[in-house]
């Protein structure tokens, strides 16, 4: 006879700090709590990287980790047998050598591991374990007060953090990152909802296991971390990108449901929705009871304050990555992605009619090979803009339905190294952009920008003033110097901390060449920021030949033109979405003096640094450099280039 499954249990104990490595507690056939060294199991090398354990080694180089492994079974996915959570001991919230209170909580929809009441890791199962039996529990020496509870006992919620800084933010935890971001401004408050990512999309057996976390601020400087906005409550749930919007006096939040990744019955639910669309000419609204399988597509949640949301349970469109916006004329605009495409309209939440199946263009039909997903729509000074997720940037002078022109295909875009940038208004007719920094896998650091509308209607970006880190007194390195082929390269050692570099660069009036600022690490790594004044472009590159500048990279527009057979922007090399080496056009005024600011952000969680550049307060470029710990800066140039007011300022700790 098959053992009865368990849908809810918790296991708790206290651990001595000197507990030996190995199995600590085992519930045979259900779960095991263990202590091991990172890297001791070749079969877990990929897991150890996803967990980001290596960035939390102890001073002696060892990295002990506490882990729990749950054995589950489902008829739909019999190959998914084990789900794991864990944390490095260096992440404990206290440094004394007292006992550690450990709790493993399985709620059916989530598996969470706590230490001293703090959530250390979570994962999302598909399937259930056998019912545990306390009498079969094995306990090793050094484990005290083991206790099994069925149903489980949920730990008390920790109070939300306040006074946070959002620039370069990541959620608390050794393996937690910011995924797709959506922005919303309402009643004087700027909201950032983001898909909380652990393990760079590897949670929930590689299906993502994402849910919407939430930050808000009324001044863009001090941010509050709220409870989960839209969480995972069922095993078939993994949440995709969506958008909040104001409708009928409520904050509505549309989001995608990627349940077909776990449960094949979701495809039948999508089929029913598509059949309805084909028969009626518009989409329907379906409750779970009206669908033959688990829900998939676009769902919606509602809130009176933008903080506490209630899921409606209704599926309102078959696409799985919706972008919905309220138009002034009392209509709703939807850009569909992931399953269906095109522009859709409705006068209520549901009953969507496709009014343009060809916009936004995607794949081989798009100049920038952009996908149909994660579109961001915003208006500013009579123009309508659409950002295309990772590539493609469109503008219309004729209203939200277009026609649109692809600015990115003309070499003017807003992709400076961020993934899925989203824009919302702010007090004073400002526009604020937020996205996640690529370069370390799916998900990364949160980055904010302020948009600038240029005289020609194109948009620029600058550092958001309220979010720019504060600096300590400045050290003036050079009032004025000339860098060029006949001049020894300028070098300066850097302190082992985060800092701001600033300077004014003037190219020669005739035959301007390329100029570069290089940041070297203590292991020989290098990252070069190269400015091409003749062509008005800049790039990041990590190949730094001695005595010469790095090779010039093609821009995103040029890469698409050079690779006509590549149908997806994701498959092109050296693009901004990879967060490492890439080139941007039209970021410099050709042959014109430029004020450069460069933030060098040392980040222990990344195990490296973030380099964030701003050019003349008009454009930005950012790159993620795991493994690069800055130790030296170098300037070099192809032609005699004047550098004035070269300054270094350490950043103040918050």
C-alpha positions in Angstrom: 0.0 0.0 0.0 1.3 3.5 -0.9 2.1 5.6 2.2 -0.3 8.4 2.9 1.0 11.8 1.6 1.6 14.7 3.9 0.5 18.2 2.9 1.7 20.2 5.9 4.4 19.6 8.5 7.3 21.3 10.3 10.5 20.0 11.9 12.4 22.0 14.5 15.5 21.6 16.6 18.4 23.4 18.2 21.9 22.8 16.9 25.2 23.2 18.8 27.8 25.2 16.9 30.2 22.2 17.0 27.8 19.7 15.6 29.7 17.4 13.2 29.1 17.4 9.5 26.8 14.8 8.0 23.2 13.8 8.6 21.7 15.7 11.6 18.1 14.6 11.5 16.4 12.1 9.2 12.8 11.2 8.7 13.2 8.1 6.5 11.6 8.6 3.1 10.5 12.1 3.9 13.4 14.6 4.6 16.9 14.9 5.9 18.6 17.9 7.6 22.4 17.8 7.0 25.6 19.8 7.4 28.2 19.7 4.7 31.1 21.6 3.0 30.4 23.4 -0.2 32.1 21.6 -3.1 32.3 18.2 -1.3 29.8 16.6 -3.6 30.5 16.7 -7.4 26.9 16.0 -8.1 26.0 19.3 -6.4 28.4 21.6 -8.1 25.6 23.3 -10.2 23.4 23.6 -7.1 26.2 25.1 -5.1 26.7 27.8 -7.8 23.0 28.5 -8.0 22.9 28.9 -4.2 25.8 31.4 -4.4 27.5 29.6 -1.6 31.1 30.5 -2.8 30.6 34.1 -1.9 30.0 33.2 1.8 33.2 31.3 2.6 34.7 31.7 6.1 38.1 33.4 6.5 39.8 30.1 6.3 38.3 29.3 2.9 35.8 26.7 4.1 32.1 27.1 3.5 29.9 24.9 5.7 26.3 24.9 4.7 23.2 23.6 6.4 20.7 22.0 4.1 17.4 20.2 4.1 16.3 17.7 1.4 12.6 16.8 1.0 11.5 13.8 -1.0 8.3 14.3 -3.0 6.2 12.4 -5.5 3.6 13.4 -8.0 1.9 11.4 -10.8 2.4 14.3 -13.2 6.1 14.6 -12.6 7.5 11.4 -11.3 11.0 12.4 -12.2 10.9 15.3 -9.7 11.9 13.5 -6.6 14.0 15.8 -4.3 13.7 19.5 -3.5 16.5 21.2 -1.5 17.0 24.3 0.5 20.1 25.5 2.4 22.3 28.4 3.6 25.9 29.0 4.5 26.6 29.3 8.2 28.3 32.6 7.6 24.8 34.0 6.8 23.6 33.6 10.4 22.3 36.9 11.8 24.5 36.7 14.9 28.2 36.0 15.5 28.2 34.4 18.9 28.7 30.7 19.3 25.3 29.9 20.9 22.9 27.2 19.8 21.1 27.8 16.5 17.3 27.4 16.4 16.4 25.7 13.2 12.9 25.2 11.6 12.0 23.4 8.4 8.5 24.3 7.3 6.6 22.5 4.5 3.2 24.2 3.8 2.3 22.3 0.7 3.1 25.2 -1.7 6.5 26.0 -0.2 9.4 24.6 1.6 11.2 27.1 3.9 14.2 26.9 6.1 14.6 29.2 9.1 17.4 29.9 11.5 16.8 31.8 14.7 13.4 32.9 13.2 14.9 34.3 10.0 14.0 33.0 6.6 17.2 31.6 5.1 16.0 29.9 2.0 12.8 28.7 0.3 11.9 26.5 -2.6 8.6 25.5 -4.2 7.8 21.8 -4.5 5.6 19.9 -7.0 4.5 16.8 -5.3 4.1 15.7 -1.7 6.2 13.7 0.7 5.0 10.6 2.6 3.5 11.2 6.0 6.4 11.5 8.5 6.5 9.5 11.7 8.1 10.9 14.8 9.0 7.4 16.1 11.2 6.8 13.0 13.2 10.0 13.4 17.0 9.6 13.5 18.9 12.2 15.4 22.7 12.7 15.7 24.7 14.0 18.6 24.7 17.8 18.9 21.0 18.1 17.9 18.7 19.1 20.7 15.0 19.3 21.2 13.9 17.8 17.8 10.2 18.2 17.3 7.8 17.2 14.5 4.5 18.9 14.0 1.7 17.8 11.7 0.2 20.2 10.6 3.1 22.5 10.7 3.6 25.5 12.9 4.4 28.7 10.9 7.1 31.0 12.3 6.0 34.5 13.2 6.4 37.0 10.4 9.4 39.4 10.6 8.5 43.1 10.6 9.2 44.7 7.2 12.3 46.7 6.8 12.1 50.5 6.4 14.5 53.2 5.4 16.0 51.0 2.6 18.0 52.3 -0.4 16.6 50.8 -3.6 19.6 51.5 -5.9 21.5 48.3 -6.4 19.2 46.5 -4.0 18.8 42.8 -3.7 16.4 41.0 -1.3 17.7 39.6 2.0 19.4 36.2 1.5 22.5 34.7 0.0 20.7 33.5 -3.1 17.9 36.0 -3.7 17.8 38.4 -6.6 15.5 40.9 -8.3 13.8 39.5 -11.4 11.4 41.3 -13.7 10.3 44.7 -12.2 7.1 46.5 -12.7 6.5 50.1 -11.6 3.4 52.0 -10.5 2.8 55.5 -9.2 -0.4 56.2 -7.2 -1.4 58.7 -4.5 2.1 60.2 -4.3 3.8 56.8 -3.7 6.1 55.1 -6.2 5.7 51.3 -6.1 8.2 48.7 -7.3 6.8 45.2 -7.6 9.4 42.6 -8.6 9.6 38.9 -9.2 11.7 37.6 -6.3 14.1 35.1 -7.7 16.3 32.5 -6.0 18.9 30.5 -7.8 18.6 32.4 -11.1 15.4 30.8 -12.3 16.4 27.3 -11.0 13.7 27.1 -8.2 10.7 24.8 -8.5 12.7 22.2 -10.5 13.8 24.9 -12.9 10.3 26.3 -13.5 11.2 29.6 -11.8 9.1 29.6 -8.6 8.7 33.4 -8.8 6.3 35.6 -6.9 5.9 39.4 -6.6 7.6 41.2 -3.7 7.1 44.9 -3.1 9.0 48.1 -2.3 7.5 51.6 -2.1 8.6 55.2 -1.5 7.2 58.6 -1.5 10.5 60.4 -1.9 12.5 57.9 -4.0 15.2 57.9 -1.3 13.8 56.0 1.6 12.0 52.7 0.7 9.8 50.3 2.7 9.8 46.6 2.1 6.3 45.3 2.2 4.9 41.8 2.7 4.6 39.7 -0.5 2.2 41.3 -2.9 1.2 38.2 -5.0 2.6 34.9 -3.6 2.5 31.2 -4.5 -0.4 29.5 -2.8 -0.8 26.4 -5.0 1.8 23.9 -6.3 0.8 24.6 -9.9 1.6 28.3 -9.6 4.7 30.0 -10.9 4.1 33.7 -11.6 5.2 35.7 -14.6 5.5 39.3 -15.4 2.5 41.6 -15.3 1.5 45.2 -14.6 -0.5 47.1 -12.0 -3.1 49.6 -13.1 -5.8 51.7 -11.6 -9.3 50.8 -12.6 -12.7 51.4 -11.1 -11.2 52.9 -7.9 -9.0 49.9 -7.2 -5.4 49.0 -7.8 -5.5 46.0 -10.1 -2.6 43.8 -10.8 -2.5 41.6 -13.9 0.1 38.8 -13.9 1.0 35.7 -15.9 0.6 32.2 -14.7 3.1 29.7 -16.2 1.4 26.6 -14.8 1.9 24.5 -17.9 5.5 24.2 -16.8 4.4 21.9 -14.0 1.0 20.5 -15.0 0.1 19.5 -18.5 -3.6 20.0 -17.8 -2.9 23.7 -18.0 -2.7 23.3 -21.8 -6.3 22.2 -21.9 -7.3 25.3 -20.0 -5.5 27.4 -22.6 -7.2 25.5 -25.4 -10.7 26.3 -23.9 -9.8 30.0 -23.7 -8.5 30.0 -27.3 -11.6 28.2 -28.6 -13.8 30.8 -26.8 -11.7 33.6 -28.4 -12.1 32.1 -31.9 -15.9 31.6 -31.5 -16.7 35.0 -30.0 -14.0 37.4 -31.3 -13.0 38.4 -27.8 -11.5 36.6 -24.8 -13.6 35.3 -22.0 -13.4 35.3 -18.2 -13.1 31.9 -16.6 -13.1 30.7 -13.0 -11.1 27.7 -12.1 -14.3 25.6 -12.0 -15.0 26.5 -15.6 -11.6 25.2 -16.9 -10.7 21.5 -17.5 -7.2 21.9 -16.0 -5.3 24.2 -13.7 -5.5 27.8 -14.6 -3.0 29.3 -17.1 -2.8 32.7 -18.8 -3.5 36.1 -17.4 -4.9 36.4 -13.9 -5.7 39.4 -11.8 -5.5 40.5 -8.1 -7.1 43.5 -6.5 -6.1 46.0 -3.7 -7.5 49.1 -2.1 -4.1 50.4 -1.1 -1.6 48.8 -3.5 -0.1 46.8 -0.6 -2.5 44.0 0.3 -3.8 42.1 -2.8 -6.6 39.6 -3.2 -6.4 37.1 -6.0 -9.6 36.9 -8.0 -8.9 33.4 -9.3 -10.3 34.4 -12.7 -8.4 33.9 -16.0 -9.0 37.0 -18.1 -6.8 36.3 -21.2 -4.9 33.3 -22.6 -1.4 35.1 -22.8 1.0 34.3 -19.9 2.9 37.6 -19.8 0.4 40.4 -20.0 1.1 44.2 -19.9 -2.2 46.0 -19.1 -2.6 49.8 -18.9 -5.6 52.1 -18.3 -6.1 54.7 -21.0 -7.7 58.1 -20.2 -10.7 57.3 -22.4 -11.9 54.6 -20.0 -10.5 51.7 -21.9 -7.9 49.1 -21.1 -4.9 48.5 -23.3 -3.2 45.1 -23.3 0.1 44.0 -24.9 0.0 40.2 -25.1 3.1 38.0 -24.8 3.9 34.4 -24.1 1.2 32.4 -25.9 -0.5 35.2 -27.8 0.7 38.5 -29.2 -0.6 41.8 -30.4 -2.4 44.9 -29.1 -5.8 44.3 -27.4 -8.5 46.7 -26.1 -11.4 46.3 -23.7 -13.8 48.5 -21.8 -13.6 46.1 -18.8 -11.3 43.5 -17.3 -11.9 40.8 -19.8 -13.6 40.6 -23.2 -10.3 41.6 -24.9 -10.4 42.2 -28.7 -7.2 42.2 -30.7 -6.9 45.5 -32.6 -3.4 45.0 -34.0 -1.9 41.5 -34.2 1.4 42.8 -35.6 2.3 45.2 -32.8 4.6 45.0 -31.1 6.6 43.1 -33.7 8.6 40.2 -32.5 11.2 37.6 -33.5 12.3 37.6 -37.1 9.6 40.2 -37.9 11.2 42.8 -35.7 14.2 44.8 -36.6 15.6 44.3 -33.0 14.5 40.7 -32.8 12.6 41.5 -29.6 10.2 39.2 -28.0 6.4 39.9 -27.5 6.7 39.7 -23.7 7.2 42.2 -20.9 6.1 45.4 -22.8 6.1 48.7 -20.9 3.8 51.5 -22.1 4.1 55.1 -20.9 3.2 58.6 -22.1 5.1 61.8 -21.8 4.6 65.2 -23.3 2.2 64.1 -26.0 4.2 61.0 -27.1 3.5 57.3 -26.4 6.4 55.0 -25.8 6.6 51.2 -25.7 9.7 49.3 -24.3 10.0 45.8 -25.6 11.5 43.8 -22.6 15.1 43.4 -23.8 15.2 45.1 -27.2 12.9 47.3 -29.3 11.8 50.7 -28.2 8.9 52.3 -30.0 7.4 55.8 -30.1 4.1 57.1 -31.5 3.1 60.7 -32.1 -0.5 59.6 -32.9 -1.8 58.0 -29.7 -1.5 54.6 -27.9 -2.5 52.6 -31.0 0.2 54.1 -33.2 1.6 53.8 -35.7 4.9 53.4 -33.9 8.4 53.9 -35.0 11.2 51.7 -33.6 13.7 54.1 -32.0 16.0 51.2 -31.1 16.3 50.2 -34.8 17.5 53.8 -35.4 20.2 53.4 -32.7 18.3 55.3 -29.9 17.1 53.0 -27.1 17.1 52.9 -23.3 18.9 49.5 -22.8 21.9 50.4 -20.8 22.5 46.9 -19.3 19.2 46.4 -17.5 16.7 43.6 -18.1 13.0 44.3 -18.7 13.1 48.0 -17.8 9.7 49.5 -16.8 8.8 53.2 -16.5 6.2 55.1 -14.4 5.5 58.7 -13.6 6.5 60.5 -10.4 5.7 63.8 -8.8 6.7 66.8 -10.9 6.0 65.2 -14.3 9.1 63.1 -13.9 9.5 59.6 -15.4 11.4 56.9 -13.4 12.7 53.7 -14.9 13.6 50.5 -13.0 15.0 47.2 -14.1 17.3 44.4 -13.0 21.0 44.2 -13.8 21.9 41.3 -16.0 25.3 39.6 -16.0 25.0 37.1 -13.2 22.2 34.9 -14.6 18.5 35.5 -14.7 17.8 38.1 -12.0 20.2 40.5 -10.3 20.3 43.9 -8.7 17.6 46.5 -8.8 18.7 49.7 -10.7 16.8 53.0 -11.0 17.1 55.7 -13.6 15.5 59.1 -14.3 14.4 59.7 -17.9 15.2 62.8 -19.9 13.2 63.9 -22.9 15.7 65.3 -25.4 14.9 68.1 -27.8 14.5 65.7 -30.7 12.0 63.6 -28.9 14.4 60.8 -28.1 14.9 59.9 -24.4 18.1 59.9 -22.4 18.8 58.7 -18.8 20.7 59.9 -15.8 21.3 58.6 -12.3 18.2 59.1 -10.2 19.4 61.9 -7.8 17.5 60.6 -4.8 19.0 57.1 -5.2 22.6 58.1 -6.0 24.8 57.0 -3.1 26.2 59.7 -0.8 30.0 60.3 -0.9 32.7 61.2 1.6 35.1 64.0 0.9 36.7 63.9 -2.5 40.3 63.1 -3.2 41.5 65.2 -6.2 43.8 62.9 -8.3 44.6 65.3 -11.1 43.5 68.8 -11.8 44.5 68.5 -15.5 46.5 66.0 -17.5 46.7 64.8 -21.1 46.4 61.1 -22.0 47.7 59.9 -25.3 50.1 57.7 -27.2 53.1 59.8 -26.3 52.0 60.1 -22.7 52.6 57.3 -20.1 49.3 55.8 -19.1 47.8 57.2 -16.0 47.5 54.7 -13.1 46.1 55.0 -9.6 45.6 52.4 -6.9 42.0 52.1 -5.5 41.0 51.5 -1.9 39.2 48.3 -1.3 35.8 49.9 -1.0 32.9 51.3 -3.1 33.7 54.7 -4.6 32.8 57.4 -7.2 35.2 58.4 -9.9 34.5 61.6 -11.8 36.3 63.6 -14.5 35.9 65.8 -17.5 37.2 64.5 -20.7 38.0 66.7 -23.7 38.9 65.0 -27.0 41.3 66.7 -29.4 39.6 69.1 -31.9 41.0 67.2 -34.8 41.2 63.4 -35.3 39.7 62.4 -32.0 40.5 58.9 -31.0 39.1 56.5 -28.5 39.5 57.0 -24.8 39.4 54.2 -22.1 39.1 53.9 -18.4 40.1 50.5 -17.0 39.3 49.0 -13.7 41.7 46.2 -12.7 41.1 43.5 -10.0 43.6 41.9 -7.7 43.4 38.7 -9.7 44.4 40.3 -13.0 40.8 40.8 -14.2 40.0 43.9 -16.1 36.9 45.8 -17.3 37.3 48.7 -19.8 34.9 51.5 -20.3 35.7 52.8 -23.8 34.5 56.1 -25.2 34.5 56.6 -29.0 34.2 60.4 -29.4 34.2 60.3 -33.2 31.2 58.0 -33.3 29.4 59.1 -30.2 29.3 55.6 -28.6 30.6 53.8 -25.5 31.2 50.2 -24.6 32.2 47.8 -21.8 34.8 45.1 -22.6 36.8 42.7 -20.4 39.5 42.0 -23.0 42.2 44.5 -22.2 45.3 44.1 -24.4 48.5 45.7 -23.0 49.3 48.9 -24.7 46.1 49.0 -26.8 42.4 49.6 -26.4 39.9 46.7 -26.5 38.4 45.9 -29.9 35.4 47.9 -30.9 32.1 46.0 -30.5 29.0 46.4 -32.7 25.9 48.0 -31.2 22.7 46.1 -30.7 21.3 47.5 -33.9 24.4 46.5 -35.8 24.4 43.0 -34.3 20.8 42.5 -35.5 21.7 43.7 -39.0 24.8 41.5 -39.2 22.9 38.4 -38.1 19.7 38.3 -40.3 19.2 34.6 -39.6 19.1 35.0 -35.9 15.4 35.4 -34.9 15.8 36.1 -31.2 17.8 38.9 -29.6 18.5 36.5 -26.7 20.8 34.5 -29.0 23.1 37.3 -30.1 26.5 37.8 -28.4 27.7 40.9 -26.6 24.3 42.5 -26.0 23.2 44.7 -23.1 20.9 41.9 -21.8 24.0 39.8 -20.9 25.2 42.6 -18.7 28.9 42.2 -19.5 30.4 43.3 -22.8 28.3 45.6 -25.0 28.2 48.8 -27.0 25.7 51.7 -27.0 25.2 54.2 -29.8 24.4 57.9 -29.4 25.5 58.1 -25.8 28.1 60.9 -26.4 27.9 64.1 -28.2 30.5 63.6 -30.9 33.8 65.5 -30.5 32.4 67.3 -27.4 33.8 67.5 -23.9 32.0 65.0 -21.6 31.6 64.8 -17.9 32.0 61.2 -16.8 30.9 59.8 -13.5 31.6 56.2 -12.6 30.3 54.4 -9.6 32.4 51.4 -8.5 30.1 49.3 -6.3 31.9 46.5 -4.4 29.3 43.8 -3.6 30.2 40.8 -1.5 27.0 39.0 -2.4 28.0 39.2 -6.1 31.6 38.4 -5.2 32.7 41.3 -7.4 31.5 44.7 -8.4 29.0 46.8 -10.3 30.3 49.5 -12.6 27.8 52.2 -13.4 28.6 55.1 -15.7 26.8 58.4 -16.5 27.8 60.6 -19.4 27.1 64.3 -19.1 24.0 63.6 -17.1 22.3 62.4 -20.4 23.0 58.7 -20.8 24.1 55.7 -18.6 25.7 52.3 -19.0 26.0 49.7 -16.3 27.8 46.3 -16.1 27.9 43.4 -13.6 31.4 42.0 -12.9 31.4 38.9 -10.7 34.9 38.1 -9.5 36.3 41.6 -10.2 37.4 43.2 -6.9 38.7 46.7 -8.0 42.3 47.5 -7.0 43.5 49.9 -9.7 42.2 52.4 -12.3 44.0 53.2 -15.5 43.4 55.8 -18.2 44.6 55.5 -21.8 43.8 57.1 -25.2 44.6 56.8 -28.9 45.0 60.5 -29.3 45.9 63.4 -27.0 42.9 63.6 -24.7 42.6 66.1 -21.9 41.4 64.9 -18.5 40.5 67.5 -15.9 39.2 67.3 -12.3 39.8 63.6 -11.9 38.4 62.8 -8.5 37.9 59.8 -6.3 35.3 59.9 -3.5 34.6 56.9 -1.2 30.9 56.2 -0.7 29.3 56.7 2.7 27.9 53.7 4.3 24.1 54.0 4.8 
